[in-house]
């Protein structure tokens, strides 16, 4: 039997459909009942056959609650660890460390205790180092802990170290480092919220460049890696490199709304995070723009996908095709 953590998140929900449609016996953990509606909605994008969702064995558990996890791990042979907390607010560091790093340590320890055959961990390109030359960033690019890394990246890197520690203790594992994942279903968080903001009339863009990938590609690659003999390797998972300007304006075009036309200059982003810090101090409201995020959205980053493309001879879904599909599903959900 297969266990999926984070079954109500973007990756987890799409992964569950893919596994269920392949007639796999699947168990998934969730934290709150109302989030199950997200997964039901994602399943409905693919099929109106509710039996696939009903075939999932759901267990209420938290990655920090070991007794509940022990119940979830019974008779499990493969684990897809998708659960994570995503935030770039420095004030969320403790919560991020608990969920992302300590939670992953718990999953790794239970994989070892229950003699799980293989673990697939969903990390991020945020954990990869920066290139000192113009060469693309690869899986081997050095992570510098002395850099001004954001809190999300720090805790996800810590999670990767827990996975590698597990491999030294006998666990077979693969790690994927996806770029910004585009997919339907979670409209109030992650990239789904970006679509919502564009639809609502987002006016601003930046000229930073990063890697993007369709959620369907992510889950297909995860399953393919788990079905191979590959172990103890990490893979960058990116379809195309786009600027944020191109992404936001393409989304707006498919929605038929006004294009974001006001460019946020680097100096404006630097001023913006300082004003956001002051707003947080005065109002105690959560941070919206951290120093590190302000830098990221104006940075050009280039990643190499040669390792995964060569291994699987993979053909990626074009980003514009993915955007068109997501925009259509978003409007259907309104």
Rosetta blueprint (number, residue, H / E / L):
1 X L
2 X E
3 X E
4 X E
5 X E
6 X L
7 X L
8 X L
9 X L
10 X H
11 X H
12 X H
13 X H
14 X H
15 X H
16 X H
17 X H
18 X H
19 X H
20 X H
21 X H
22 X L
23 X L
24 X L
25 X L
26 X E
27 X E
28 X E
29 X E
30 X E
31 X L
32 X L
33 X H
34 X H
35 X H
36 X H
37 X H
38 X H
39 X H
40 X H
41 X H
42 X H
43 X H
44 X H
45 X H
46 X H
47 X L
48 X L
49 X L
50 X L
51 X H
52 X H
53 X H
54 X H
55 X L
56 X L
57 X E
58 X E
59 X E
60 X E
61 X L
62 X L
63 X L
64 X L
65 X L
66 X H
67 X H
68 X H
69 X H
70 X H
71 X H
72 X H
73 X L
74 X L
75 X L
76 X L
77 X L
78 X E
79 X E
80 X E
81 X E
82 X L
83 X L
84 X L
85 X L
86 X L
87 X L
88 X L
89 X L
90 X H
91 X H
92 X H
93 X H
94 X H
95 X H
96 X H
97 X H
98 X H
99 X H
100 X H
101 X H
102 X H
103 X H
104 X H
105 X H
106 X H
107 X H
108 X H
109 X H
110 X H
111 X H
112 X H
113 X H
114 X L
115 X L
116 X L
117 X L
118 X E
119 X E
120 X E
121 X E
122 X E
123 X L
124 X L
125 X H
126 X H
127 X H
128 X L
129 X L
130 X L
131 X L
132 X L
133 X L
134 X L
135 X L
136 X L
137 X E
138 X L
139 X L
140 X L
141 X L
142 X L
143 X L
144 X L
145 X L
146 X L
147 X L
148 X L
149 X L
150 X L
151 X H
152 X H
153 X H
154 X H
155 X H
156 X H
157 X H
158 X H
159 X H
160 X H
161 X H
162 X H
163 X H
164 X H
165 X H
166 X H
167 X H
168 X H
169 X L
170 X L
171 X L
172 X L
173 X E
174 X E
175 X E
176 X E
177 X E
178 X E
179 X L
180 X E
181 X E
182 X E
183 X L
184 X L
185 X L
186 X L
187 X L
188 X L
189 X L
190 X H
191 X H
192 X H
193 X H
194 X H
195 X H
196 X H
197 X H
198 X H
199 X H
200 X L
201 X L
202 X L
203 X L
204 X E
205 X E
206 X L
207 X L
208 X L
209 X E
210 X E
211 X E
212 X E
213 X E
214 X E
215 X H
216 X H
217 X H
218 X H
219 X H
220 X H
221 X H
222 X H
223 X H
224 X H
225 X H
226 X H
227 X H
228 X L
229 X L
230 X L
231 X L
232 X L
233 X E
234 X E
235 X E
236 X E
237 X E
238 X L
239 X L
240 X E
241 X E
242 X E
243 X E
244 X H
245 X H
246 X H
247 X H
248 X H
249 X H
250 X H
251 X H
252 X H
253 X H
254 X H
255 X H
256 X L
257 X L
258 X L
259 X L
260 X L
261 X L
262 X E
263 X E
264 X L
265 X L
266 X H
267 X H
268 X H
269 X H
270 X H
271 X H
272 X H
273 X H
274 X H
275 X H
276 X H
277 X H
278 X H
279 X H
280 X H
281 X H
282 X H
283 X H
284 X L
285 X L
286 X L
287 X L
288 X L
289 X L
290 X L
291 X H
292 X H
293 X H
294 X H
295 X H
296 X H
297 X L
298 X L
299 X L
300 X E
301 X L
302 X L
303 X E
304 X L
305 X L
306 X H
307 X H
308 X H
309 X H
310 X H
311 X H
312 X H
313 X L
314 X L
315 X L
316 X L
317 X L
318 X L
319 X H
320 X H
321 X H
322 X H
323 X H
324 X H
325 X H
326 X H
327 X H
328 X H
329 X H
330 X H
331 X H
332 X H
333 X H
334 X L
